[in-house]
Amino acid sequence: MNRSVLPRLGAAMGLLALLSACQEDGAPRPVHLDKGVYQGAADTPLTPEQVRALQQRTARQRV
């Protein structure tokens, strides 16, 4: 292989690696974050059945 091809091939592979890390969805990301404040989506509330199941699991762990 010609020596002048290797640097070009390496540069092309590096460029492809950088472009593969780009976001596909294009969703905007927050630039400024407030410390200690969660800015994600809100959790869905638990159903009464889920709350009872969690309470039963924790009660068994206390023994």
C-alpha positions in Angstrom: 0.0 0.0 0.0 1.2 3.5 -0.8 2.5 5.4 2.3 0.4 8.5 1.4 -2.8 6.5 1.6 -2.4 5.4 5.2 -2.8 8.8 6.8 -5.8 9.5 4.6 -7.3 6.2 5.5 -6.7 6.8 9.2 -8.2 10.3 9.0 -11.3 8.9 7.2 -11.7 6.2 9.8 -11.5 8.8 12.6 -14.1 11.0 10.9 -16.4 8.0 10.6 -16.0 7.2 14.3 -16.8 10.8 15.3 -19.9 10.9 13.0 -21.2 7.6 14.3 -21.4 9.1 17.8 -23.8 11.8 16.7 -27.3 11.8 18.0 -29.8 10.2 15.7 -32.9 11.7 17.2 -31.6 15.3 17.2 -33.3 16.0 20.5 -31.9 19.1 22.2 -29.9 18.5 25.3 -29.8 20.9 28.2 -26.7 23.1 28.2 -27.1 24.5 31.7 -27.9 22.1 34.6 -29.1 23.1 38.0 -27.1 21.2 40.7 -29.2 18.9 42.8 -32.3 19.3 40.6 -33.6 16.3 38.6 -34.8 17.6 35.2 -35.9 14.3 33.7 -39.3 13.1 33.0 -41.6 12.6 36.0 -42.1 9.1 37.4 -45.4 7.4 36.9 -47.3 6.9 40.2 -47.5 3.3 41.6 -50.8 1.5 41.7 -52.1 0.4 45.1 -51.3 -3.2 44.2 -47.7 -2.2 43.5 -47.4 -0.3 46.8 -48.8 -3.4 48.7 -46.3 -5.7 46.9 -43.4 -3.4 47.8 -44.6 -3.2 51.4 -44.8 -7.0 51.6 -41.3 -7.4 50.2 -39.8 -4.9 52.7 -41.6 -6.6 55.6 -40.0 -9.9 54.7 -36.5 -8.3 54.6 -36.8 -7.0 58.1 -37.0 -10.5 59.6 
